[in-house]
Amino acid sequence: MLCDRRMPTGVEGKVYRTMVRPVLIYGSEAWTLRRRKEERLERTEMRMLRWIIGLTLRDRKRNNDIRRMLGVVCIMDKVREARLRWYGHVQRREEDDCAKRILEANVGGQRSRGRQRKRWIDVKYNMEDQQLNVENGENRAEMRRRTHVADPLPEGSTA
C-alpha cells in the first residue's frame, strides 16, 4: 500500500502514523537514548518517509518539507512525549508502588570515570525543555496538554 503511486500522500502519511511509527518507537518510554541513537532513529524515519513518497536524497528536499507533505511530526518529539507521559503515569501511582520506588531510588557507590551513561531519570532534561516540574505530573490533564505533540495536517488537505 505504501509503494502504490496512486495512493494519496495524506493516506500514506496516515498509514505511517498509525501502523509504522508505533512499531518503530514501541517501548520508547523506557529508552535512554544518546544523541547518536537519536540521530539514527531520525535517519531511519526520514528514509522511510522518503521511500513512501518516492524521493531520494538526490532530490534535495528538506526533511521539514517531507514531514509537512505527509503530515508527520518528528519522531523524537513523539519519543519525548511517550517518555513524559510514562513519567507522569508513574508519578501518579501510590507511594509504595514498585515502579515509583525504583524510579526514585538512590543508588550508592561511585560511578566510573569518563562520560557517564545516560540514566532514565535524566528525563528531567525533557521536563526542563517543556517547562514542567514534578508537581505537573500529578495533574494528568495538565501533563497531557503540555506534553502532547500533534501531527500536522498533510499538505493540501483541509480539516
Secondary structure, DSSP 8 states (H G I E B T S, - for coil): -TT-TTS-HHHHHHHIIIIIHHHHTTTGGG----HHHHHHHHHHHHHHHHHHHT--GGG---HHHHHHHHT---HHHHHHHHHHHHHHHHHTS-TT-HHHHHHH----S---SSS----GGGGHHHHHHTT--GGGGG-HHHHHHHH-------TT---
